[in-house]
Amino acid sequence: MTQSIYFAEDDATLEIENLRKQEYAQANGYTLDLSTLRWSISDSQSYVMVARDNQKMVSTMRGELIADQSLLEKKLECPWDFPKTLQWPAILLSRAATIQSHQSQGLNLILRYWFLKMALHHCIPLVVGTFVSGSPRQNTLKQMGYHFFENPLGWQQSSYRSHRPVIVAVLDMTTHGQQALDYCERKLGRNLTYKFEGSFPELRYVRNL
């Protein structure tokens, strides 16, 4: 059995699109236009990580490296009025999806783990995410050391429409990065047998919404 994780190239775009659409069609707590999950310019500017089990793509997550507060605020759909100073660059994790048959394997956490390893490798100070409250990942992120802030506007500007309060989650890699990595290693145990292939790519920044 071959289980691998790597950064995808543009030739995997159709598989990634289909995986996103399949899983986001079952979204809970928000609705969205599935056509917006197509591969975009910002995807090409981002790092898109995938997991394969015997050549089948089973999970994906996107990391957008951002060094502009205005762009980050547009992507989060709220001003950064939180009691946390922004440090640059920040990596925004999003577009995570795992096929139903593999959702008990912790693949979301495995991909997050490798993005945190990348952040540590490149000295990226902040890892950011956003989700609707009550998400299954909420307690996990809290134990990893993420700080939570409520987005009072919710998701109403883009193709997403939130039906529950929206949380912005921030991990300070300097103060809580090692705690987060240690948590992942303890929690995942044998599931870390998914082998990371290749190396961490050079830094490139997202410029498009």
C-alpha positions in Angstrom: 0.0 0.0 0.0 1.4 3.4 -1.0 0.2 6.4 0.9 1.8 9.7 0.0 1.5 13.4 0.5 3.0 16.1 -1.8 2.5 19.5 -3.3 0.3 19.2 -6.4 1.2 20.6 -9.8 -1.3 22.1 -12.3 -1.8 18.8 -14.0 -3.8 17.6 -10.9 -6.3 20.5 -11.1 -9.3 18.4 -12.3 -8.9 15.8 -9.6 -8.6 18.5 -6.9 -11.7 20.4 -8.3 -13.8 17.2 -8.2 -12.7 16.3 -4.7 -13.5 19.8 -3.4 -17.0 19.8 -5.1 -17.8 16.3 -3.9 -17.1 17.2 -0.2 -18.2 20.8 -0.1 -21.6 19.7 -1.5 -22.2 18.3 2.0 -21.2 21.4 3.8 -22.8 22.1 7.2 -23.2 25.6 8.6 -22.8 27.4 5.4 -23.7 27.3 1.7 -21.6 28.1 -1.4 -21.6 28.1 -5.1 -19.7 24.9 -6.0 -18.5 26.4 -9.3 -16.2 28.7 -7.3 -14.2 25.6 -6.2 -12.7 25.4 -9.7 -9.0 25.8 -10.0 -8.2 29.5 -10.1 -5.3 31.9 -10.5 -5.0 32.1 -6.7 -4.7 28.3 -6.6 -1.8 28.5 -9.0 -0.2 31.1 -6.9 -0.7 29.0 -3.7 0.6 25.7 -2.4 -2.0 22.9 -2.8 -1.2 19.8 -0.9 -2.8 16.4 -1.6 -2.8 13.0 -0.1 -3.0 9.8 -2.2 -3.9 6.3 -1.1 -2.8 3.7 -3.8 -2.7 6.5 -6.4 -6.2 7.7 -5.5 -6.5 11.3 -4.4 -8.2 11.2 -1.0 -7.5 14.6 0.6 -6.4 18.1 -0.2 -5.7 21.5 1.5 -4.6 24.9 0.2 -2.1 27.2 1.7 -1.9 30.9 0.5 1.1 32.9 1.5 0.0 36.5 2.1 2.0 39.6 2.9 -0.7 42.2 2.5 -3.3 43.0 5.2 -5.9 44.3 2.7 -5.8 41.0 0.8 -6.0 38.9 3.9 -9.0 40.9 5.1 -10.8 40.4 1.8 -10.2 36.7 2.0 -11.4 36.5 5.6 -14.3 38.9 4.8 -13.7 41.0 7.8 -11.3 43.7 9.0 -8.4 42.6 11.2 -9.7 44.3 14.4 -8.5 41.4 16.6 -6.2 41.8 19.6 -3.4 40.0 17.7 -0.7 41.9 15.8 -0.2 40.7 12.3 3.2 39.4 11.3 4.3 38.8 7.8 4.1 36.6 5.8 1.1 34.7 7.1 -0.2 31.5 5.5 -3.9 31.1 5.2 -5.1 27.4 5.1 -8.3 26.8 3.2 -10.1 24.6 0.6 -9.6 21.4 2.8 -11.5 18.3 1.6 -11.3 14.6 2.4 -13.3 11.9 0.7 -15.8 10.2 3.0 -14.1 6.8 3.0 -11.0 8.3 4.6 -12.4 10.8 7.0 -11.5 8.7 10.0 -7.8 8.7 9.1 -7.0 12.2 10.3 -6.0 13.4 6.9 -7.0 17.0 7.5 -4.7 17.1 10.5 -1.9 15.3 8.6 -2.0 17.9 5.8 -2.1 20.7 8.4 0.9 19.1 10.1 3.0 19.3 7.0 1.9 22.9 6.4 3.1 23.7 9.9 6.4 22.0 9.2 6.7 24.1 6.1 5.9 27.3 8.1 8.6 26.3 10.6 11.1 25.6 7.8 10.5 29.0 6.2 10.1 30.9 9.5 6.5 31.9 8.6 5.3 33.5 11.8 1.5 33.1 11.5 -0.9 30.4 10.3 -4.4 31.5 9.8 -7.7 29.8 9.1 -11.4 30.5 9.2 -14.5 28.2 9.8 -18.0 28.2 11.1 -18.4 27.6 14.8 -19.2 24.0 15.8 -16.8 22.7 13.1 -15.3 19.3 14.0 -11.8 20.9 13.9 -12.6 23.5 16.5 -11.5 21.6 19.6 -8.5 20.2 17.8 -7.2 23.6 16.8 -7.8 24.9 20.4 -5.6 22.1 21.8 -2.9 22.8 19.2 -2.6 26.4 20.5 -4.7 28.4 18.0 -6.3 31.6 19.3 -9.9 32.2 18.2 -11.6 35.5 17.2 -15.1 35.9 16.0 -15.8 37.5 12.6 -18.9 39.6 13.4 -19.7 40.0 9.7 -19.8 36.3 8.9 -19.4 35.2 5.3 -21.8 37.3 3.2 -19.6 39.0 0.6 -18.3 36.2 -1.6 -19.9 32.9 -2.8 -20.0 31.6 0.8 -23.0 32.3 3.0 -22.5 31.4 6.7 -25.4 30.2 8.8 -23.5 30.1 12.1 -21.0 32.4 13.7 -17.6 32.5 11.9 -14.3 32.0 13.7 -10.9 33.3 12.6 -8.2 31.0 14.0 -4.6 32.1 14.4 -1.5 30.1 15.3 1.5 32.0 16.4 4.4 29.7 15.3 6.9 31.4 17.6 4.9 30.8 20.8 2.8 27.8 19.9 4.3 26.2 16.8 6.1 23.4 18.6 3.1 22.7 20.8 1.0 22.3 17.6 3.4 19.9 16.0 3.8 17.9 19.2 0.0 17.6 19.4 -0.2 16.4 15.8 2.4 13.7 16.4 0.7 12.4 19.5 -2.8 12.5 18.0 -1.9 10.9 14.7 0.5 8.2 15.7 0.6 5.5 13.1 -1.4 7.6 10.6 1.8 9.7 10.0 2.9 6.8 7.8 1.6 8.8 4.9 5.0 9.7 3.4 5.8 13.3 2.5 7.4 13.3 -0.9 9.6 16.0 -2.3 10.7 19.1 -0.4 9.2 22.3 0.8 8.9 24.7 -2.2 10.4 28.2 -2.3 8.2 31.0 -1.0 5.7 32.6 -3.4 3.0 35.0 -2.6 -0.7 35.1 -3.5 -1.7 38.4 -5.2 -5.2 37.5 -6.4 -8.5 37.2 -4.5 
